[in-house]
Amino acid sequence: MRILPKSKSKKSKLPPKSILERSVGQKPGSLTISADALAPRLFLMSFNEQMHGAREFTDYESLMREFKQTPEARHWIDVRGYGSVALLEQIMKDFHIHPLQMEDVINDYQRPKVEEDHNRLFIVSRMVQFTPDHRIDDDQLSIFTGPNYVITFQSDYEDCLEPLRDRIKAGKGAIRKKSSMYLAYAIMDVVLDHYFPAMAQLGEYAEELEDCLFQKPSKQLLSQILDLKREVVKIRRIVWPERDKINEIMRMDEQLIPQDLKIYFKDIYDHAVQLMDLVDNYKETTSSLTDLYLSNVSNRMNEVMKVLTIISTIFIPLSFIVGLYGMNFSRENPRGGINPLNMPELYHPYGYVTLLCVMAVIVSGMVYYFYRKGWLTNQ
């Protein structure tokens, strides 16, 4: 397993720019469009058991004419991009959307939540995906329900709802037979289902990092582990309110959420609980990866210290010997006499060879002793 390359495109760890740039003291409900907001694209899907139609409109007036021509159908109005304040204000007026709710839509970083307003729901979900640079990318999806329509808002042109559109077009399931509230459920269900492949990819990446840890732990690898830990914390902040949102919907009055629909919301509630379990498992996994990295680094350091200690231990007696014979005590005294106790072996004809042999025997004995003890192997 190779060491994974460091991601080059690194997102900021700060809150989203749209939050940081809010004007202090501005009027509640003011619509402030970001300078990089995309131009709106308008889509309308109308359907019932007998018919289905879907198209993109270039202007809002044409969409509304089509919407009003088939009051017996269910309609899905899909707005992608927030680049026109005039359009958003007109939608607010036509569908009686509260300015504070529309402000939450375009601020584009709300926690998953649900609000009830005159037997209609305002729902915020977050679409997530695991990007190639190993990060959790999340986008806000805002949903408004009505008697025979659902309106969705999102800041980007791409989303995860294409399987649902295909299902409606093919007439599969009960979606074309049931109410607009069922369509809202189906949208939330698809969004939540896309959490699972993202979590699976995150888990595979965590396993790759774990394999790399056993081969070559490095500071770069530790940085990747800490980045992954931040992504797990990020998705945990999304999943927890998602569960609370669905739980709140299940407790709503039956006039708003009929009993036959609550069983469907119970199903996605179970999915949210499963996601919470996965997130908690990955949170523990990333923590254990950090501990494993520190343990591996410590073990490698211990191996290095063991080698250095063995080398130092071998040279201790050799250093003692050469130090002893380097004291240079004089063999002859100033009166010309001989000092018999001052290293007489220095003048032995085989003294140098003998000393080398003694040193070789000491080294061999110590190496053999270390080997028998298992200090030179991994045993």
C-alpha positions as CSV (number, residue, x, y, z in Angstrom):
1,M,0.0,0.0,0.0
2,R,1.4,3.3,-1.1
3,I,1.4,6.4,1.0
4,L,-1.6,8.5,0.0
5,P,-0.8,11.8,-1.7
6,K,-1.5,15.0,0.2
7,S,-4.6,16.8,-1.0
8,K,-3.7,20.0,-2.9
9,S,-7.1,21.7,-2.8
10,K,-7.8,22.2,0.8
11,K,-11.1,23.8,1.9
12,S,-11.0,26.4,4.6
13,K,-11.7,25.2,8.2
14,L,-13.5,28.5,8.9
15,P,-17.3,28.9,8.7
16,P,-18.7,29.4,5.2
17,K,-18.2,32.9,3.7
18,S,-21.9,33.5,3.5
19,I,-22.1,33.4,7.3
20,L,-19.1,35.5,7.9
21,E,-20.2,38.3,5.5
22,R,-23.6,38.9,7.0
23,S,-24.2,42.6,7.5
24,V,-24.5,43.5,11.2
25,G,-27.9,45.0,12.0
26,Q,-29.5,44.5,8.6
27,K,-33.3,44.1,8.5
28,P,-34.5,40.6,9.2
29,G,-35.6,38.8,6.1
30,S,-33.4,40.9,3.8
31,L,-32.2,39.0,0.7
32,T,-28.5,39.5,0.2
33,I,-27.2,37.6,-2.8
34,S,-23.6,36.5,-2.9
35,A,-21.5,37.9,-5.7
36,D,-20.6,34.4,-6.9
37,A,-24.2,33.1,-6.9
38,L,-25.2,31.2,-10.1
39,A,-27.9,32.5,-12.5
40,P,-31.2,30.8,-11.7
41,R,-32.4,27.8,-13.7
42,L,-36.1,26.9,-13.5
43,F,-37.5,23.4,-13.8
44,L,-41.0,22.2,-13.5
45,M,-42.2,18.6,-13.3
46,S,-45.9,18.0,-13.3
47,F,-47.4,14.5,-12.9
48,N,-50.2,12.3,-11.7
49,E,-51.3,8.7,-12.4
50,Q,-52.2,9.5,-16.1
51,M,-49.6,12.1,-17.1
52,H,-46.1,13.3,-16.7
53,G,-44.3,16.3,-18.0
54,A,-40.9,17.9,-17.2
55,R,-39.0,20.8,-18.8
56,E,-36.7,23.7,-18.1
57,F,-38.1,27.2,-18.5
58,T,-36.2,30.3,-19.5
59,D,-38.5,32.7,-17.6
60,Y,-40.6,32.5,-14.5
61,E,-43.9,33.7,-16.1
62,S,-43.9,30.7,-18.5
63,L,-43.4,28.3,-15.7
64,M,-46.3,29.8,-13.7
65,R,-48.6,29.6,-16.7
66,E,-47.8,25.9,-17.1
67,F,-48.2,25.4,-13.3
68,K,-51.7,26.9,-13.3
69,Q,-52.9,25.0,-16.3
70,T,-52.9,21.7,-14.5
71,P,-54.2,22.2,-11.0
72,E,-55.2,18.5,-10.7
73,A,-51.5,17.4,-11.0
74,R,-48.7,17.4,-8.5
75,H,-45.9,19.8,-9.3
76,W,-42.2,19.9,-8.5
77,I,-40.8,23.4,-9.0
78,D,-37.0,23.2,-8.9
79,V,-35.0,26.4,-8.6
80,R,-31.2,26.0,-9.0
81,G,-29.1,29.1,-8.4
82,Y,-29.8,32.3,-6.4
83,G,-28.5,34.9,-8.7
84,S,-31.8,37.0,-9.0
85,V,-33.3,38.8,-6.1
86,A,-36.3,39.8,-8.2
87,L,-37.1,36.1,-9.0
88,L,-36.8,35.1,-5.4
89,E,-39.1,37.9,-4.3
90,Q,-41.7,37.0,-6.9
91,I,-41.7,33.3,-5.7
92,M,-42.1,34.6,-2.2
93,K,-45.1,36.6,-3.2
94,D,-46.8,33.9,-5.3
95,F,-46.3,31.0,-2.8
96,H,-46.6,33.1,0.4
97,I,-43.1,32.2,1.6
98,H,-42.0,34.1,4.7
99,P,-39.0,36.5,4.2
100,L,-37.2,34.9,7.1
101,Q,-37.5,31.5,5.5
102,M,-36.3,32.8,2.1
103,E,-33.4,34.4,3.9
104,D,-32.5,31.0,5.4
105,V,-32.6,29.6,1.8
106,I,-30.1,31.9,0.3
107,N,-27.8,32.1,3.3
108,D,-27.2,28.5,2.2
109,Y,-25.7,27.1,5.4
110,Q,-28.5,26.1,7.7
111,R,-28.6,23.0,9.9
112,P,-31.2,20.4,8.8
113,K,-34.5,21.5,10.3
114,V,-38.2,21.7,9.7
115,E,-40.7,24.6,10.3
116,E,-44.5,24.5,10.0
117,D,-46.3,27.5,8.6
118,H,-50.0,27.5,7.8
119,N,-50.2,23.7,7.2
120,R,-47.1,23.9,5.0
121,L,-43.6,22.8,5.8
122,F,-40.2,24.4,5.2
123,I,-37.6,21.7,5.3
124,V,-33.8,22.1,5.1
125,S,-31.7,19.1,4.2
126,R,-28.1,18.8,3.3
127,M,-26.8,16.8,0.3
128,V,-23.4,15.3,0.9
129,Q,-20.7,13.5,-1.1
130,F,-17.2,12.3,-0.5
131,T,-15.0,14.1,-3.0
132,P,-11.8,12.8,-4.7
133,D,-9.7,14.9,-2.4
134,H,-11.1,13.0,0.6
135,R,-13.4,15.6,1.9
136,I,-17.1,15.8,2.7
137,D,-18.8,18.3,0.4
138,D,-22.3,19.3,1.6
139,D,-24.9,21.5,-0.2
140,Q,-28.1,22.9,1.2
141,L,-31.5,21.7,-0.3
142,S,-34.4,23.8,0.8
143,I,-37.9,22.3,0.4
144,F,-41.3,24.0,0.6
145,T,-44.5,22.0,0.6
146,G,-47.9,23.0,-0.6
147,P,-51.4,21.5,-1.4
148,N,-50.3,20.2,-4.8
149,Y,-46.7,21.3,-5.1
150,V,-43.2,21.1,-3.8
151,I,-40.6,23.8,-4.3
152,T,-36.9,23.0,-4.0
153,F,-34.1,25.5,-3.9
154,Q,-30.4,24.8,-4.2
155,S,-27.3,26.9,-5.0
156,D,-25.7,24.5,-7.5
157,Y,-26.9,23.1,-10.8
158,E,-25.9,19.5,-9.9
159,D,-27.6,17.4,-7.2
160,C,-28.3,13.9,-6.1
161,L,-32.0,13.8,-7.1
162,E,-31.7,12.5,-10.6
163,P,-32.7,8.9,-9.6
164,L,-35.9,10.3,-8.2
165,R,-36.7,12.2,-11.4
166,D,-36.1,9.1,-13.4
167,R,-38.4,7.1,-11.0
168,I,-41.2,9.7,-11.4
169,K,-40.8,9.7,-15.2
170,A,-41.0,5.9,-15.3
171,G,-44.0,5.9,-13.0
172,K,-42.4,3.4,-10.7
173,G,-43.7,3.0,-7.2
174,A,-46.5,5.0,-5.6
175,I,-45.0,8.5,-6.0
176,R,-47.3,9.5,-8.9
177,K,-50.4,8.3,-7.0
178,K,-49.7,10.0,-3.6
179,S,-49.8,13.6,-2.4
180,S,-47.2,16.3,-2.6
181,M,-46.1,15.5,0.9
182,Y,-45.1,12.1,-0.2
183,L,-43.0,13.8,-2.9
184,A,-41.3,15.8,-0.1
185,Y,-40.6,12.5,1.7
186,A,-39.2,10.9,-1.4
187,I,-36.8,13.9,-1.9
188,M,-35.6,13.6,1.7
189,D,-35.2,9.8,1.3
190,V,-33.0,10.1,-1.8
191,V,-30.9,12.8,-0.1
192,L,-30.4,10.6,3.0
193,D,-29.7,7.5,0.9
194,H,-26.7,9.3,-0.7
195,Y,-25.1,9.6,2.8
196,F,-24.4,5.8,2.8
197,P,-22.1,5.7,-0.3
198,A,-20.3,8.8,1.1
199,M,-19.9,7.1,4.4
200,A,-18.7,3.9,2.7
201,Q,-16.0,5.8,0.8
202,L,-15.0,7.5,4.0
203,G,-14.6,4.1,5.6
204,E,-12.5,2.8,2.7
205,Y,-10.2,5.8,3.0
206,A,-9.8,5.2,6.7
207,E,-8.8,1.6,6.0
208,E,-6.2,2.8,3.4
209,L,-4.7,5.1,6.0
210,E,-4.6,2.3,8.5
211,D,-2.7,0.0,6.0
212,C,-0.3,2.9,5.4
213,L,0.4,3.2,9.1
214,F,1.8,-0.3,9.3
215,Q,4.3,0.4,6.5
216,K,5.6,3.9,6.9
217,P,4.1,6.3,9.4
218,S,5.0,9.9,8.6
219,K,4.0,13.5,9.5
220,Q,2.1,13.7,6.1
221,L,0.1,10.6,7.1
222,L,-0.7,12.1,10.5
223,S,-1.9,15.2,8.7
224,Q,-4.2,13.1,6.6
225,I,-5.6,11.3,9.6
226,L,-6.4,14.6,11.4
227,D,-8.1,15.9,8.2
228,L,-10.2,12.8,8.1
229,K,-11.1,13.3,11.7
230,R,-12.3,16.8,11.0
231,E,-14.5,15.5,8.1
232,V,-16.0,12.9,10.4
233,V,-16.9,15.6,12.9
234,K,-18.4,17.7,10.1
235,I,-20.7,14.9,8.9
236,R,-21.6,14.2,12.5
237,R,-22.9,17.8,12.8
238,I,-25.1,17.1,9.8
239,V,-26.5,13.7,10.7
240,W,-27.6,14.6,14.3
241,P,-30.0,17.4,13.4
242,E,-31.2,15.3,10.4
243,R,-32.4,12.7,12.8
244,D,-34.0,15.4,15.0
245,K,-35.7,16.9,12.0
246,I,-37.3,13.6,10.9
247,N,-38.4,12.9,14.5
248,E,-40.1,16.3,14.7
249,I,-42.0,15.6,11.4
250,M,-43.2,12.2,12.8
251,R,-44.7,14.0,15.8
252,M,-46.7,16.5,13.7
253,D,-50.5,16.6,13.5
254,E,-52.1,14.0,11.3
255,Q,-53.8,16.7,9.3
256,L,-50.4,17.8,8.1
257,I,-48.6,14.4,8.1
258,P,-51.2,11.6,7.6
259,Q,-50.7,8.4,9.5
260,D,-50.1,6.4,6.3
261,L,-47.2,8.7,5.5
262,K,-45.6,8.6,9.0
263,I,-44.5,5.0,8.4
264,Y,-42.4,6.2,5.5
265,F,-40.8,8.9,7.6
266,K,-40.2,6.2,10.2
267,D,-38.2,4.4,7.6
268,I,-35.9,7.3,6.9
269,Y,-35.7,7.9,10.6
270,D,-34.2,4.4,11.0
271,H,-31.7,5.3,8.2
272,A,-30.7,8.4,10.1
273,V,-30.1,6.3,13.2
274,Q,-28.0,3.9,11.2
275,L,-26.0,6.8,9.9
276,M,-25.4,8.0,13.4
277,D,-24.0,4.6,14.4
278,L,-21.7,4.7,11.4
279,V,-20.5,8.2,12.2
280,D,-19.8,7.2,15.8
281,N,-17.9,4.1,14.6
282,Y,-15.8,6.2,12.2
283,K,-15.2,8.8,15.0
284,E,-13.7,6.0,17.1
285,T,-11.8,4.7,14.2
286,T,-10.1,8.0,13.4
287,S,-9.2,8.4,17.1
288,S,-7.7,4.9,17.1
289,L,-5.7,5.8,14.0
290,T,-4.1,8.7,15.8
291,D,-3.3,6.4,18.7
292,L,-1.9,3.8,16.3
293,Y,0.3,6.4,14.6
294,L,1.7,7.5,17.9
295,S,2.3,3.9,19.0
296,N,4.0,3.0,15.7
297,V,6.3,6.1,15.9
298,S,7.1,5.2,19.5
299,N,7.9,1.6,18.5
300,R,10.1,2.7,15.7
301,M,11.9,5.1,18.1
302,N,12.4,2.2,20.5
303,E,13.9,0.1,17.8
304,V,16.3,2.9,16.9
305,M,17.2,3.4,20.6
306,K,17.8,-0.4,21.0
307,V,20.3,-0.4,18.1
308,L,22.1,2.6,19.4
309,T,22.2,1.2,23.0
310,I,23.6,-2.1,21.8
311,I,26.3,-0.3,19.8
312,S,27.1,1.9,22.8
313,T,27.3,-1.1,25.1
314,I,29.7,-2.9,22.8
315,F,32.1,0.1,22.7
316,I,32.0,0.7,26.5
317,P,34.6,-2.0,27.4
318,L,36.6,-1.2,24.3
319,S,36.7,2.4,25.2
320,F,37.8,1.4,28.7
321,I,40.7,-0.7,27.4
322,V,42.0,1.9,24.9
323,G,41.6,4.6,27.6
324,L,43.5,2.6,30.1
325,Y,46.5,2.0,27.7
326,G,46.4,5.6,26.6
327,M,47.4,7.0,30.0
328,N,51.1,7.0,29.0
329,F,52.8,6.2,32.3
330,S,56.5,6.4,31.9
331,R,58.4,3.1,31.9
332,E,61.7,4.7,33.0
333,N,62.1,7.2,35.9
334,P,64.3,10.3,35.7
335,R,67.2,8.5,37.5
336,G,67.3,6.0,34.7
337,G,65.7,3.2,36.7
338,I,62.7,1.0,35.5
339,N,59.3,1.3,37.0
340,P,58.2,-2.3,37.0
341,L,54.4,-1.7,37.6
342,N,53.9,0.9,34.9
343,M,52.4,-1.2,32.1
344,P,55.2,-3.7,31.4
345,E,53.1,-5.3,28.7
346,L,53.5,-2.2,26.5
347,Y,57.0,-3.5,25.7
348,H,55.9,-7.1,25.1
349,P,56.6,-8.1,21.5
350,Y,53.1,-9.4,21.0
351,G,51.3,-6.8,23.2
352,Y,49.4,-5.0,20.4
353,V,48.2,-8.2,18.8
354,T,47.2,-9.7,22.1
355,L,45.2,-6.6,23.0
356,L,43.3,-6.7,19.7
357,C,42.5,-10.3,20.2
358,V,41.2,-9.6,23.7
359,M,39.0,-6.8,22.3
360,A,37.7,-9.1,19.5
361,V,36.8,-11.8,22.1
362,I,34.9,-9.2,24.2
363,V,32.9,-8.0,21.2
364,S,32.1,-11.5,20.0
365,G,31.0,-12.5,23.5
366,M,28.7,-9.5,23.9
367,V,27.2,-10.0,20.5
368,Y,26.5,-13.7,21.2
369,Y,25.0,-12.8,24.6
370,F,22.7,-10.2,23.0
371,Y,21.7,-12.7,20.3
372,R,20.8,-15.4,22.9
373,K,18.7,-12.8,24.7
374,G,16.8,-11.9,21.5
375,W,17.9,-8.3,21.6
376,L,19.3,-8.5,18.0
377,T,16.0,-9.9,16.6
378,N,12.3,-9.1,16.8
379,Q,11.7,-12.0,19.1
